[in-house]
Amino acid sequence: MAQEFDPDVLLHAPLMANLATVCADGPRNAPMSFLWEVGVLWLLGDAGSSSVRRIADDPRVAVEIVQFDLQEGVLLHVGLRGSAEITPMDPALFRRLLAKYLGSVPTAWNPWFVDSVAKIEDPNGRLIRLLPESIFTNNVSYFKTGPELAWP
């Protein structure tokens, strides 16, 4: 009963992605901000992060992005699968990702967050690059309005 939809609806929205990786102890999951550009999903990491280490050991990943609105009855899901790679930080790409979540005016961004957390120019910064082998969507926005969809 789920309906497909254009994945760009979620891939360009300021939502969180859940990155699933694998390791000897089993699967792991991490919520992350992301940027979708020219068919590639970019996620943030750093040289010492557990997600970066796991991907270096086993690049197979799954990423889920969900938009859920209980009041409106909307439940949209995009899934991406493939092998990820770790790349050096690209400060310009990182700024585009931050703009997606913080707004298009960098001078309006919280300076404490930019300097203490984001650390755009940190040499330990890494990017997780996923060129998906598969992408799927599910629009299951009928849980309140079914069988009609609440979205679109």
N, C-alpha and C positions, 0 to 999 in steps of 0.2 A: 504494500500500500504506500510505501515511501515514494516520493517524487524527486527526480533529479532537478537541479537548478544550476545556474552559472556559478562556479566556485569563486569567481572574482568578487561576488557579493560579500563573502567573508574574508577572502584573502587580502582585501584592501581595507578592511575595517579594523579599528583599534581594539582587537580582541586578544586573548591570550591563546597561545598554542601549547599543547601538551606534547612534549617530546618523549617518546618511548625508545629506550635503548636496552641492550642486553649485556649481561656479564656472567661470570661463573656462578654468582649467587642468584641469578635469575633476572627477570625484567625489572627495569627501573623507569620512573616517570618523572618529568620535571616541567612545570609550567614556565613558559618563556614568552617574551615579546618577540615579534618577528617582522620581517619585511618581505614582500613578494614583489620581485622585479624580473621581468622578461623570462618568465617560466622557471625561476629559481627562488626557493625559499631560503632566507637568511635568518639565522638565529645567533644570539650572542653567547660568548663563552670567554674563558681565559685559560691560560696555559695550565693552571692547576685545578681547573674545575673537573668534577667527577664525570660530567657528561662528555667533555672533551676527551678525557682519558678512555672512557668506554668506547667512544666512536673510533678512537685511534686503534683500539684492540679489535673491534668488530663494527664495521660501518653500517650494518643493517639497522634502519630506524623506521619508526612509524610516527606520524604527526597527526594530531586531531585538533580541529578548531571547531568550537561549538558556540552558537548564539542561542541563548535561551531567554525567553520572556514569558514568565508565567501569566502575567496579567493579560497580555495580548494573545497568548496561546501559540507562540512561535518557538519552534525547535528546528534549527538548521545545523547540519553537520558536514564538514569537509574532512576527508581523510587523505593523507599522502603517504606513499610508501617508497622506499628505495634505499640506496647506499649514500651516506653522507660523507663529506670530507671536511677536514679542518684546514682553514686558510688563515693567513696573517690578517690582522685587523686592517680594515680600510676605513679611516676616519670619516671620509665623505659619505660612505654608505651608512656608517653608524649614525651620523647626523641625520640622514634621511629617515632612518628607523626611529630615532628620537622624535623627529618632527611629527611622525605618524601618531605618537602617543602624547606628546607634550605641546603640540601646536607648531605652526610654521614660523614663529618669531623666536629665534634662539635667545634674544635678550629677555624674553618673558619666562624662560625656563628657570626653575629653581636652581640658583647657583650652588647651593649645598649639594643637591643631587648630582648635578653635572660634574662637580669637582671631586666629591667624596665617593660616589657610587658609580656613576657612568664612566668616568675617567677615560674620555674619548681618545686621548693620545697615549694611554698606558701601553708600553711595549709588550706586556703580557696578554693583552687583549687578543682574542681569536674570534673568528666567525665560523659558524657551522653552516656549510653550504649543502643544500639538498636540491638536486635536479631530480624531481620525482619520476619514478618508473611507472607509477600509477597514481591517479587522483580519482576519488569518487565523492559523490554528494548524496545526501539524504535530507529531504524536507519532510519531516514528520510532524508538521504543524497542524495536526488534526486532533490532538488530545483533548482540546476544549470544544472544538467546533465540528468534529468529525461527523460524517465523512468528508465534509468540505474542509479545505485548507484555510487556516487563518492567515497564511502568507503565500503567495504575494497578494 
